[in-house]
Amino acid sequence: MDLIPAPLHVQTPADTAPFELHAGTRIAAAPGAEGVARRLRAELSAATGFDLDPAPAGQDGDLVLALDDALAAEEYRLSAGPDAVRLTAGAAAGLSHAAQTLRQLLGPAAYRTAPLPGARWTVPAVEIHDAPRFGWRGALLDVSRHFMPKAGVLRFIDQLAAHKLNVLHFHLTDDQGWRIEVKRYPELTGTGAWRERSMVGYRAGGRRDDQPHGGFYTQDDLREIVAYAAARHITVVPEVDLPGHNQAAIAAYPELGNTDVVDTAALGTWTDWGVSENILNPSEATLRFYEHVLEEVLEIFPSTFVHLGGDECPKDQWKASPAAQARIAELGLSDEFQLQSHIIRHFDSWLAERGRRLIGWDEILEGGLAPGAAVSSWRGYEGGIAAAQAGHDVVMCPEQHVYLDHRQDGGEDEPVPVGWVRSLEDVYRFEPVPPQLDEQAARHVIGTQANIWTEFMLDGRDVDYKVFPRLAAFAEVAWSDLPRDPDARDWAGFEARMSGHYPRLDALGIEYRRPEGPRPWQRKPGIVGRPLDGRPGAGPAVG
């Protein structure tokens, strides 16, 4: 049946006729299932041209959506026979996943937005029982380096939903652009959302495109994105970086920087890739500024977790700053690492007082981890192992395995071949829970995430190419009950199922990397880069 991600259990009854969707098919939704039924009706009506009206109250429909308290929230059962298809789940989220499985069973045309002539709509007789391995199945989308307009974000959310992923980690601020409207501080977007030019390829090439770039989301845009995602049972986790990755904010409000060592008034939004030396000063005034920012963030994003970055924070300016050194002494701290930890701990407590939880990159372990903080482990497994063993929740997203900006092949025609070669098979063999964790510590691995950094992705077409089809393999890793030993996984079986999944990606309009390689317009030979030592597959590239 080519289902991706693979369900827990599939049984196909012998000699049983399929279900046929037709113009008279009706949908019956139990209380609590109405939202999923509306979305399923909208999607299937567009693809088939059928009305798929609701069944009259008290009458069975041909497509039945029901809830069962005996099932977990995301657990579902799908039963299809000649007379009906029944979707049952513990909560609406599970029904939403069941609906995605139903679309896959109906064939690639079910992902189109207008009916194809002569299409037949059948669901094979089948019994499916399914549930996810992890509660956090995420994808980070970086819109700071290259802004993605709202329509592209909504399209990306649809792609996540189609693969049963349930977290959009929304990377909204960085050195190269501030993308969230903050009404109290309008210059964050008035100045910080725009840069004069962008780097082309790697820093060593010294090339700039001299093309202004920018954009931001209004608060209403973001509320729309959050609501659109919530209707698809996807949580949007915002990221507002601190204390590093903040040159765009400092360009907007120079007093946020270390003014005693840098002329921050002369800074603009950064036009390089990589990590800027310009970081926030550690004063109480800066903490108040970011409290005000986060007050508005919390009004927009209802997610339990709020990501505050905490990564790649160069300490040179703090070491040189008399004000920062006085702050270290005032707080009784030993060094700049503890100063960063103080800032993270401050916001950990601040968020906890408001019923939220801080999550940050694994650098927040340095100088002491805030008591309630969770960790996104990106520099390999080590940070996640340390955090889990200390009793902190972890999302595993090691760059060596699931950074989807990394190139998919070692060939010379790969566009801007960043980092390690990570093929579809490599992603499929990624195991989020390292063997070093015992059973108790492993419970703190609450999920896994693929990260999509957009320094070398100018638009949605570039994102499509880098993300797919590898996100399909990642979705199966995050959802399915695969062997924990990566070498024991059925790669050949997955590859065979992908042959049935590529037409679905085509129907969705996703310009993925074909198994045979990039198409001519995807190669972008004018901005091809090189890895660190010039050899394909040698290691991380300079950025």
Buried (B, 14 or more C-beta within 10 A) or exposed (E): BBBBBBBBEBEEEEEEEBBEBEEEBBBBBBEBBEBBBBBBBEBBBBBBBBEBEBBEEEEEBBBBBBBBEEBBBBBBBBBBBEEBBBBBBBBBBBBBBBBBBBBBBBBBBBBBEEBEEEBEBBBBBBBBBBBBBBEBBBBBBBBBBBBBBBEBBBBBBBBBBBBBBBBBBBBBBBBBBBBBBBEEBEBBBEBBBBBEEBBBBBEEEEBEEEEEBBBBBEBEBBBBBBEBBBBBBBBBBBBBBBBBBBBBBBBBBBEBBBBEBBEBEEBBBBBBBBBBBBBBBBBEEBBEBBEBBBEBBBEBBEBEBBBBBBBBBBBEBBEEBEBBBEBBEEEEBEEBBBBBBBBBBBBBEBBBEEEBBBBBBBBBBBBBBBEBBBBBBBBBBBBBBBBBBEEBBBBBBBBBBBBBBBBBBBEEBBBBBBBBBBBBBBBBBBBBBBEEBEEEBBEBBBBBBBBBBBBBBBEBBBBBBBBBBBBBBBBBBBBBBBEEEBEEBEBEEBBEBBEBBBBBBBBBEBBBBEEEEBEEEBBBEEBBBBBEEEEBEBEBBEB
